[in-house]
């Protein structure tokens, strides 16, 4: 993929006219044309924040995280990549503000993995012992990752990975006071040692190494705190996470191309006045479409056949449904997709997973404090590790059930990239959560809704898909005018766990706790 130049900061942030913003954000004359990809090759939007010691970098990062929500942003400090002091080296005589104090090879390697959405292990550095701990921090990249430090822009390899570069410019006197307060309270240093290091190392290093990197910045924030500047940045980053940009963040996310037929099918099943018989009929139609689309992800190979006319036809053949592909339904809603699936793949084997969250009976619709549910029932093909798996659930809400089910599949030896989650509707929050845990999974859906309401339903949504499909809507007539086909209420349709498991032809498993 050809490298693309980042747009000019003024276009990037859609800043107000100069007379209102010039005192808030200064744009550098250098445009970031050396970024490897604005988001095309990268799966993560990587922001670099730099500035002098105690300039307010961490505060800027935390403010952006607050604006965007803690599930969408991760922060990585360059301080984690300090080299440990060697034998005989005195911390008071060591220049921690020099580029040689950092392990740039490891810093670059970690950032490179992050941009590709890979899990990385970040070293942990102690400023009291001036050495790396034996423990590491495991970082699962979010759609946005911010890396901050005094010399983030110094190494060209690191600069090329950054999608946005921000320099926090603060007066030297203010930085000195902040550094004294921080180092004495958090790093166990004395007043004299802080002042000595500042005069001998910190200020000279700022003038020689840090201040010159200001020329690489896309945005310069003067005189932090600067609320308006951060609001503008947060607004831009938030636009990167909008539903129209989700596919740019996650390259393995596939959305069924929309046309008049797809929109019509969604209009029918989303209509609250839709009779159950019509809902089932049209839901099965759109399920067949998305299953066909998901099958297109599977590997194909060239195949030559001879037609009835005696001529050769050079085509392709995909994996064998019977031996190389299977499906797994997340009970209960996932079972509603089986009819459409078998209409496309006659001989496909289907496994089932039944989960119970400990919070409430419907933890999928809640914040799910306990995201490690009990496994009530599990029936999978014996050789599932050798197959591609279509994981079925019609609506991706917050994503906890999908995450738990995927953990079970991986525990059975299924490679992450062979898991294809298929749904009809997905939400941005659910997509972010799933990819946060499994960056190599493939997600296929037909439409991405706007958001989730306080009850956990996708909006504009389709309501409770399983209830509408199986006819178990309780008192549906109370909120739907006109004729409604309601088979029975939830209470009348409920079965005991033993009866339910017996009807599925499997033996109940002992309850297992899924650990991730």
C-alpha positions in Angstrom: 0.0 0.0 0.0 1.4 3.4 -1.0 2.3 5.7 1.8 -0.1 8.6 2.3 0.7 12.0 3.7 -1.2 13.3 6.7 -3.5 16.2 5.9 -2.5 19.6 7.2 -3.4 20.1 10.8 -5.9 22.9 10.0 -7.9 20.5 7.8 -7.3 17.7 10.2 -8.9 19.4 13.1 -11.3 21.8 11.4 -10.0 24.6 13.6 -11.8 27.9 14.1 -10.6 31.0 12.2 -7.1 32.3 13.2 -8.4 35.2 15.2 -10.1 32.8 17.7 -7.6 29.9 17.7 -4.2 31.3 17.0 -3.6 31.9 20.7 -4.6 28.4 21.5 -3.0 26.1 19.0 0.1 26.9 16.9 0.5 24.8 13.8 4.0 23.9 12.7 5.2 24.7 9.2 6.3 21.1 8.8 3.5 18.8 7.6 3.7 15.2 8.7 4.3 13.5 5.3 6.5 10.7 6.7 3.8 8.8 8.5 3.7 5.2 7.3 -0.1 5.4 7.0 -2.9 7.6 8.4 -4.8 4.4 9.2 -4.6 2.3 6.1 -1.9 -0.1 7.1 -2.4 0.5 10.8 -5.1 -1.0 12.9 -4.5 1.6 15.7 -4.6 5.4 15.6 -1.3 6.2 17.4 -0.8 9.6 18.9 2.6 10.9 20.2 2.6 13.6 22.9 5.9 15.2 23.9 7.3 18.3 25.6 9.8 19.2 28.3 9.9 17.5 31.7 6.7 18.2 33.7 5.2 20.2 30.9 1.8 18.6 31.3 2.0 15.7 28.9 0.4 13.1 31.1 -2.4 15.6 31.9 -3.1 16.1 28.2 -3.2 12.4 27.7 -5.5 11.8 30.7 -7.8 14.6 29.5 -8.1 13.0 26.0 -8.8 9.6 27.6 -11.6 11.2 29.8 -13.1 12.8 26.7 -13.2 9.6 24.7 -13.9 7.0 27.3 -11.5 4.6 29.0 -12.5 1.7 26.7 -11.3 3.4 23.6 -7.9 4.7 24.5 -4.7 3.3 26.0 -1.7 5.3 27.2 1.9 4.2 27.0 4.7 6.1 28.7 8.2 6.4 27.2 9.5 6.2 30.8 8.9 2.5 30.7 11.7 2.2 28.2 14.5 3.7 30.3 17.7 1.6 30.4 18.6 0.4 33.9 21.6 1.9 35.6 24.8 -0.3 35.4 27.0 -1.2 38.3 28.7 1.8 39.8 26.5 4.3 38.1 25.1 7.1 40.3 21.6 8.2 39.6 22.4 11.8 40.7 25.1 11.9 38.0 23.1 10.2 35.3 21.4 12.2 32.5 17.9 10.8 32.3 17.0 13.5 29.7 19.5 12.3 27.1 18.4 10.1 24.2 20.9 7.4 25.1 19.0 6.9 28.4 16.2 5.2 26.4 16.0 1.8 24.7 14.7 3.1 21.3 15.0 -0.3 19.7 12.5 -1.9 22.1 10.4 1.3 22.1 10.0 1.2 18.3 9.4 -2.6 18.3 6.6 -2.3 20.8 5.0 0.6 19.0 5.2 -1.3 15.7 3.3 -4.2 17.1 0.7 -1.9 18.6 0.0 -0.3 15.2 -0.7 -3.7 13.9 -3.1 -4.5 16.8 -0.9 -7.0 18.4 -0.6 -7.7 22.1 2.7 -6.4 23.5 4.6 -6.7 26.8 5.7 -3.4 28.2 8.7 -3.3 30.6 8.1 -1.8 34.1 10.8 0.7 35.3 11.3 1.7 38.9 12.6 5.2 39.5 13.5 4.3 43.1 15.8 1.4 42.1 16.6 2.8 38.6 16.1 -0.7 37.1 13.5 -2.7 35.2 11.2 -4.9 37.2 10.9 -8.6 36.4 7.2 -7.9 35.8 5.8 -6.7 32.5 2.6 -4.9 31.6 0.5 -6.6 28.9 -1.1 -4.0 26.6 -3.9 -4.9 24.3 -4.1 -2.1 21.8 -7.3 0.0 21.7 -8.5 1.8 18.6 -6.5 4.8 19.9 -3.2 4.6 21.7 -1.3 7.6 23.1 2.4 7.4 23.8 4.0 10.2 25.8 7.5 11.1 26.9 10.1 13.8 26.6 11.8 12.4 23.6 9.0 10.6 21.7 9.8 12.6 18.5 13.6 12.1 18.7 13.8 8.8 16.8 12.8 8.9 13.2 11.5 5.3 13.2 9.1 6.2 16.0 8.0 9.4 14.3 7.1 7.4 11.2 4.6 5.3 13.2 2.7 8.3 14.7 -0.6 9.4 13.1 -0.7 12.6 15.1 2.2 14.4 16.9 1.5 16.9 19.7 4.0 19.1 21.5 3.1 20.5 24.9 4.9 23.8 25.3 5.1 25.2 28.9 7.3 27.9 30.5 10.6 26.7 32.0 9.8 28.1 35.5 6.5 26.2 35.6 8.1 23.0 34.5 10.8 23.3 37.2 8.3 23.7 40.0 6.2 20.8 38.7 9.3 18.6 38.4 10.3 19.3 42.0 6.9 18.5 43.3 6.7 15.2 41.3 10.2 13.9 41.9 10.2 14.6 45.6 6.8 13.0 46.2 6.8 10.2 43.6 10.4 9.3 43.0 12.0 9.7 46.4 14.5 12.4 45.5 15.6 15.4 47.6 15.1 19.1 46.8 18.9 19.5 46.3 19.2 16.6 43.9 16.3 17.7 41.8 17.6 21.2 41.5 21.2 19.9 40.8 19.9 17.6 38.0 17.8 20.3 36.5 20.6 22.7 36.1 23.2 20.2 35.0 21.1 17.9 32.8 17.5 18.7 32.4 17.7 22.3 31.0 20.7 21.6 28.7 19.0 18.5 27.3 15.8 20.3 26.7 17.6 23.0 24.7 19.7 20.5 22.8 17.4 17.5 22.2 13.7 18.2 23.1 13.0 21.7 21.9 14.3 21.0 18.4 11.7 18.2 18.0 9.0 20.8 18.1 9.4 21.2 14.4 8.0 17.7 13.8 4.8 18.4 15.7 1.5 18.7 13.9 0.0 20.6 16.9 1.7 22.7 19.5 -0.2 23.4 22.7 1.1 26.5 24.5 0.6 27.2 28.2 -1.1 24.1 29.5 -3.8 23.7 30.8 -5.5 24.7 27.6 -9.0 23.3 27.6 -10.0 24.5 24.1 -7.0 22.9 22.4 -7.7 19.5 24.1 -11.4 19.7 23.2 -10.5 20.2 19.5 -8.1 17.2 19.6 -10.7 15.0 21.3 -13.3 16.0 18.7 -11.0 14.9 15.9 -10.0 11.6 17.5 -13.7 10.9 18.4 -14.5 11.3 14.7 -12.0 8.6 13.9 -14.1 6.2 16.1 -17.3 7.1 14.4 -19.2 4.2 12.8 -18.2 5.3 9.3 -14.6 4.9 10.3 -14.7 1.7 12.3 -13.8 -0.3 9.2 -10.7 1.8 8.7 -9.6 1.0 12.2 -10.3 -2.8 11.9 -9.3 -4.1 8.5 -10.8 -7.5 9.2 -14.2 -6.0 9.9 -16.5 -6.7 6.9 -19.9 -5.1 6.4 -22.3 -6.5 3.8 -22.4 -4.0 0.9 -25.7 -2.1 1.2 -28.2 -2.0 -1.6 -32.0 -1.5 -1.9 -32.7 -5.2 -1.0 -30.6 -5.1 2.2 -32.1 -1.9 3.3 -35.6 -3.2 2.7 -34.9 -6.4 4.7 -33.7 -4.2 7.6 -36.7 -2.0 7.4 -39.0 -5.0 7.7 -37.3 -6.7 10.6 -36.7 -3.5 12.5 -40.4 -2.5 12.3 -41.9 -3.1 15.7 -45.3 -4.0 14.0 -43.7 -6.8 12.0 -45.6 -10.1 12.6 -43.5 -13.0 13.9 -44.0 -15.1 10.7 -42.8 -12.2 8.6 -39.9 -11.5 11.0 -38.7 -15.1 10.7 -39.1 -15.2 7.0 -37.2 -12.0 6.3 -34.6 -12.5 9.0 -33.8 -15.9 7.4 -33.3 -14.1 4.1 -30.8 -11.6 5.4 -29.1 -14.3 7.4 -28.5 -16.2 4.2 -27.0 -13.1 2.6 -24.6 -12.4 5.4 -23.6 -16.1 5.6 -22.8 -16.1 1.9 -20.8 -12.9 2.4 -18.9 -14.5 5.3 -18.1 -17.6 3.2 -16.3 -15.3 0.8 -13.6 -14.7 3.5 -12.6 -18.3 3.4 -9.6 -19.4 1.3 -10.2 -20.4 -2.3 -8.1 -22.2 -4.8 -8.2 -22.5 -8.6 -10.4 -25.3 -10.1 -10.9 -26.4 -13.7 -14.1 -28.2 -14.6 -15.6 -29.4 -17.9 -19.0 -28.1 -18.8 -21.8 -30.1 -20.5 -20.7 -28.5 -23.8 -17.3 -30.2 -23.5 -15.5 -26.9 -22.8 -13.2 -26.2 -19.8 -14.2 -23.6 -17.2 -11.5 -22.2 -15.0 -13.0 -21.2 -11.7 -12.3 -21.5 -8.0 -13.4 -23.8 -5.1 -13.5 -23.0 -1.4 -13.0 -25.1 1.7 -15.2 -28.2 2.1 -18.1 -27.4 4.4 -18.2 -30.9 5.8 -14.5 -31.3 6.7 -13.0 -27.8 7.0 -15.8 -25.6 8.3 -18.2 -25.6 11.2 -20.5 -23.2 13.0 -21.0 -22.5 16.7 -24.2 -20.9 18.0 -24.2 -18.7 21.1 -27.5 -19.9 22.7 -30.2 -18.6 22.6 -30.2 -15.9 19.9 -27.4 -17.6 17.9 -29.7 -20.6 17.2 -32.0 -18.3 15.2 -29.3 -18.1 12.5 -29.1 -21.8 12.0 -31.9 -22.1 9.5 -30.4 -19.5 7.2 -27.0 -21.1 7.7 -28.1 -24.6 6.8 -29.9 -23.3 3.7 -26.5 -22.2 2.4 -24.3 -24.9 3.9 -26.3 -28.2 3.9 -23.7 -30.5 5.5 -22.1 -28.0 8.0 -21.6 -29.2 11.6 -23.0 -26.9 14.3 -21.8 -26.7 17.8 -23.5 -24.8 20.7 -22.4 -22.7 23.6 -24.7 -21.7 26.5 -23.3 -19.1 28.9 -24.6 -17.7 32.1 -23.4 -14.4 33.5 -23.3 -14.1 37.3 -24.6 -10.5 37.5 -28.2 -11.0 36.2 -30.0 -13.3 33.9 -29.5 -10.9 31.0 -25.9 -9.8 31.7 -25.4 -9.2 28.0 -27.6 -6.1 28.4 -25.9 -4.8 31.5 -22.4 -3.5 32.3 -21.5 -7.0 33.3 -19.3 -6.5 36.3 -18.5 -10.2 36.1 -17.4 -10.8 32.5 -16.3 -14.4 33.1 -19.6 -16.3 32.8 -20.3 -19.9 33.7 -20.4 -22.3 30.8 -23.7 -24.1 31.2 -23.5 -26.2 28.0 -20.8 -26.8 25.5 -20.9 -29.1 22.5 -18.2 -28.6 19.8 -16.9 -30.8 16.9 -14.1 -33.0 18.1 -11.7 -31.7 15.4 -12.7 -28.1 15.7 -9.1 -26.9 15.9 -8.7 -28.0 12.3 -11.7 -26.0 11.1 -12.7 -22.5 10.3 -15.5 -21.5 12.7 -18.5 -19.3 12.0 -19.5 -18.0 15.4 -23.2 -17.0 15.3 -25.1 -14.3 17.3 -27.5 -11.9 15.4 -26.8 -8.8 17.5 -23.4 -7.7 18.7 -24.2 -5.4 21.7 -21.5 -4.9 24.2 -19.7 -8.1 23.1 -19.2 -10.0 26.3 -20.8 -13.2 25.1 -18.8 -13.1 21.9 -15.6 -12.5 23.9 -16.3 -15.4 26.3 -17.3 -17.8 23.4 -14.1 -16.9 21.5 -12.0 -17.7 24.6 -13.6 -21.1 24.7 -12.8 -21.7 21.0 -9.2 -20.6 21.4 -8.9 -22.9 24.4 -9.9 -25.7 22.2 -7.1 -24.9 19.8 -8.9 -22.9 17.2 -6.5 -20.2 15.7 -7.8 -16.7 16.3 -7.7 -15.8 12.6 -10.0 -18.8 11.9 -12.8 -17.5 14.0 -15.4 -15.6 11.9 -18.1 -13.9 14.0 -21.3 -13.4 12.0 -24.1 -11.1 13.0 -26.8 -9.0 11.5 -26.3 -5.9 13.6 -23.3 -4.6 15.4 -22.5 -1.6 17.6 -19.3 0.4 17.7 -18.8 -0.4 21.4 -19.2 -4.1 20.8 -16.8 -4.0 17.8 -14.2 -2.1 19.9 -14.6 -4.6 22.8 -14.2 -7.7 20.6 -11.1 -6.4 18.7 -9.6 -5.1 22.0 -9.4 -8.7 23.1 -9.0 -10.5 19.8 -7.3 -8.3 17.2 -7.1 -11.2 14.6 -10.7 -12.2 14.7 -12.9 -11.6 11.7 -16.2 -9.9 12.1 -18.9 -9.9 9.5 -22.2 -8.0 9.8 -24.8 -6.3 7.7 -25.2 -3.0 9.4 -23.5 -1.0 12.2 -25.9 0.8 14.5 -25.3 4.0 16.3 -24.9 3.1 19.9 -26.2 1.1 22.9 -28.9 2.4 25.3 -29.0 2.1 29.1 -30.6 -1.3 28.8 -27.9 -2.7 26.5 -30.0 -2.7 23.3 -28.5 -1.5 20.0 -30.0 1.7 18.7 -32.0 2.1 16.5 -31.8 -1.7 16.9 -34.2 -4.6 16.4 -35.3 -5.2 20.0 -34.8 -8.6 21.5 -34.0 -10.6 18.4 -34.4 -14.1 20.0 -37.7 -13.2 21.5 -39.1 -11.9 18.2 -37.7 -14.9 16.3 -38.8 -17.6 18.6 -42.1 -15.9 19.6 -41.3 -15.5 23.3 -42.0 -11.8 23.6 -43.8 -11.1 26.8 -46.8 -8.8 26.6 -45.7 -7.5 23.2 -49.2 -6.4 22.4 -48.9 -3.7 25.1 -46.6 -1.6 22.9 -47.5 -2.7 19.4 -50.7 -1.7 17.8 -52.5 -3.9 15.3 -52.2 -7.6 14.7 -49.3 -9.4 16.3 -48.3 -13.0 16.1 -47.2 -13.9 19.6 -46.7 -17.6 20.3 -46.5 -17.4 24.1 -45.0 -15.4 26.8 -41.5 -15.9 28.2 -42.9 -17.4 31.4 -45.0 -20.0 29.4 -42.1 -20.9 27.1 -39.5 -21.2 29.9 -38.0 -24.7 30.5 -35.9 -26.1 33.2 -32.2 -26.4 32.5 -32.4 -30.2 32.4 -35.2 -30.2 29.9 -33.4 -27.6 27.7 -30.2 -29.6 27.7 -32.0 -32.8 27.0 -33.8 -31.2 24.0 -30.4 -30.3 22.6 -29.2 -33.8 22.6 -26.1 -33.1 24.8 -25.0 -33.7 28.3 -24.8 -30.8 30.7 -21.3 -29.8 31.5 -20.0 -28.8 34.9 -19.9 -25.1 35.3 -16.6 -23.6 34.2 -15.2 -20.2 34.8 -13.7 -18.6 31.7 -10.5 -16.8 32.4 -8.9 -14.4 29.9 
